[in-house]
Amino acid sequence: MPNHIFGRSTKGTLPTAVRGDGCYLIDAGGKKYLDGSGGAAVSCLGHSDEKVRAALHDQLDRLAFAHTGFLTSEPAEALADRLIAEAPKGIDRVYLVSGGSEAVEAALKLARQYFLEVGQPKRHRVIARRQSYHGNTLGALATGGNEWRRAQFRPLLVETTHISPCYEYRGREDGESVEDYGQRVAEELETEIQRLGPESVMAFVAEPVVGATAGAVPAVPGYLKRVREICDRHGILLILDEVMCGMGRTGHLFACLEDEVAPDMITIAKGLGAGYQPIGALLCTGAIYDAIAKGSGFFQHGHTYMGHAMAAAAANAVLGRILDDGLLPRVREQGAKLDAALRETFGQHPHIGDIRGRGLFRGLELVKDRETKEPFDPAQKLHAKIKANAFAEGLICYPMGGTIDGQTGDHILLAPPFIIEDAQIDELTTKLSTAIDRALAA
């Protein structure tokens, strides 16, 4: 049978997924896979949630799509209201798109237009962090600090400067407290602003918990508060990218709430639709919206499928499950159990250097030597071997390479559905242990 799909890779043939059952995916041959990473931290409710499916059936019977250049829709309006009711202080408007990269692109363009509207046209520079990931469209890719993803497209990318990540395992010095470390790396933002010229900088972009590129690396206490102070001092917008770590993944609907920081913009996606529909959103403060409203009155941006009624209906149902059915406390509870299980299984493993994360967003960093933190030779492609062995065992997880600098280092990202049971946590750790040991022995 001919295959005309242009997939992520031209090598090999993928199994065909035919059914979802809670935390499991089932292929055409009947094999079950425990979804230990929610795909890419997407499937927070698993793959067969009855309430979300019912909401989509109901919406389809009434309205699938109405172009937002002409009409709004009840699901879109309801979704915006619910998000704002839970958002950090000052966040007041929701711009609905179809995914995380779109949300970040919208944030960058809105930041630029905002400063034009308020009479500060020199502001155009963006500062972000090394080993970050903000999406694959050109603006988002330029903002991100994932060198492997950026390298071949560098001539197409707008200029962005990158400072150190808040990466305690690799960055904190001997004898340095966690708090002092956080303040030190936050001060790199001040240094970079001064180097560029404060009047030219429009935004600092960061993930509260770094996802795919570094493997569930959380900001240390006080770091984001210091970043917020620096941005305020210079009139710079703070954009927090919660595409992967938001929507309950860390045990809080918005990850930055745990850090007690309110940004100027937040980008969300992935868990917002939980995989049932493609959707993302940019949230911004009332002040940013008002600058546009009192100025040109028009955000010079847009996508055909923004505010899609079916997608918004799915997201409303997802939020209902998360907020009304007690899933945030469950994420914290099951997250603690997952963390404990990982530490019991891998805490003394000779090649696991760090176990980290928040809620049901966890990472393991692999090292050749625990004492020196020396990484494995990238030529071994350890992360790829772990992924293949885990898949063969019936476990989907998210290993990546280039953890340290885009070239060296390996980690495994775990982001299972919020509905994961205790027995499935045991299954996850057992299968992952087998996969790691087999990959190391290969």
Helices and strands as residue ranges (DSSP letters): E 17-21, E 24-27, E 32-35, H 38-41, H 50-62, H 74-86, E 91-97, H 100-117, E 125-129, H 138-143, H 147-150, G 151-156, E 161-163, H 168-171, H 178-196, G 198-200, E 201-206, E 209-210, E 217-218, H 223-234, E 237-241, G 255-257, E 265-268, G 270-272, E 280-285, H 286-294, H 309-324, H 327-346, E 352-358, E 361-366, G 378-380, H 382-393, E 395-396, E 398-401, E 410-414, H 422-441
